[in-house]
Amino acid sequence: MAEQHSPLEQFQIRRLVPIEIGGVDASFTNSAVFMVIAVALVTLLMTYSMRGRAMVPGRLQSIAELGYEFIANMLQENVGSAGRKYFPFVFTLFMFILFSNLLGMIPYSFTPTSHIVVTFAMAFVVFVGVTVIGFARHGLHFLGYFVPKDVPWPLLFLLVPIEVLSYFIRPVSLSLRLFANMMAGHTMLKVFAGFVVALGVLGGWAPLAFVVALTGLEIGIAFLQAYVFTILTCLYLNDAVHLHH
Amino acid sequence: MGDPNSPPSLGDFDKRLRAARKAAEPPEAPVTRQRELGLAYRVAIEMVVGLAVGAGIGWVLDGWLGTRPFLMVAMLFMGFAAGMMNAYRTSRRIADEAEARDRKMRDGDAGRDG
């Protein structure tokens, strides 16, 4: 498969079906393939497992119900009942990130979430969506969100810009966290896997053991980062819905 | 009660199920190093990103207004402050969550005793 063994080779984007729309390169890439697979798997899991609608769930139905309850509880705890409306979006976000992360754990696969374009696009949608929700629910009062309470007025000239800036930082930190975790983890895996080959039969066992441990850790991180992305989305949603920090 | 054929009441079953669940549960999920590391990372990234975003916005504004380097320097500091504030909020939230977990655990213990 690979003549050159760069640990970064796994992140390379390949055009599978070159498409160009109005000068914009909209090719169907290997990244797109894995995103489609992730969406298809989530859809399959959700529809196939729930087709029985059994009172006592089987294994697959349990997975679907577990996921549903997990996100429903998260929304309820962090946003309250006003967050119910946004459940489909948050649930989709969580499942998509989770499946993208987990798909990346399969050897020779591609991890869409290891590219900042993908994570930033999601974070940007969250950012714009939350801002629109804030303005739609509170009108211009939403701007009051940027004015800290109980502060002497001369300080406001300094604090309001800082608040605004910290609001604009959110999509960047949100996307960077997921992207950096996925990229660093996958690079590390490949680097240590490279050591196994380099050290040969005699010395390769130590890095091999490390790679095994790292793989377990990476699966944990796949879940954790999907969770972190989703819970931060919930917290931002809460800020927009309830207007407090 | 005495009739062995009659099913046990649901309330009783619920009670027993809850007791069994509690017994099977580990005392408290130990806060692993990995988790702590993740939390530290979450806070650190806010600060770094704040600095970078501040500098970036300043740089773009400088290009527009022709005031190179001043706005970038000013925005660098603003970005640092904003990043600090985000980091502070994140850590406060983490502390709140930990406190809530502690309280829940204590309540759980009290419930088991009572």
Chai-1 contact restraints between the chains, C-beta under 6 A:
chainA,res_idxA,chainB,res_idxB,connection_type,confidence,min_distance_angstrom,max_distance_angstrom,comment,restraint_id
A,I162,B,M78,contact,1.0,0.0,6.0,A-B,restraint_1
A,I162,B,A81,contact,1.0,0.0,6.0,A-B,restraint_2
A,I162,B,A82,contact,1.0,0.0,6.0,A-B,restraint_3
A,L165,B,M78,contact,1.0,0.0,6.0,A-B,restraint_4
A,L165,B,A82,contact,1.0,0.0,6.0,A-B,restraint_5
A,S166,B,A82,contact,1.0,0.0,6.0,A-B,restraint_6
A,S166,B,M85,contact,1.0,0.0,6.0,A-B,restraint_7
A,S166,B,N86,contact,1.0,0.0,6.0,A-B,restraint_8
A,I169,B,V49,contact,1.0,0.0,6.0,A-B,restraint_9
A,I169,B,G50,contact,1.0,0.0,6.0,A-B,restraint_10
A,I169,B,V53,contact,1.0,0.0,6.0,A-B,restraint_11
A,I169,B,A82,contact,1.0,0.0,6.0,A-B,restraint_12
A,V172,B,V49,contact,1.0,0.0,6.0,A-B,restraint_13
A,V172,B,V53,contact,1.0,0.0,6.0,A-B,restraint_14
A,S173,B,I45,contact,1.0,0.0,6.0,A-B,restraint_15
A,S173,B,E46,contact,1.0,0.0,6.0,A-B,restraint_16
A,S173,B,V49,contact,1.0,0.0,6.0,A-B,restraint_17
A,L176,B,V49,contact,1.0,0.0,6.0,A-B,restraint_18
A,R177,B,I45,contact,1.0,0.0,6.0,A-B,restraint_19
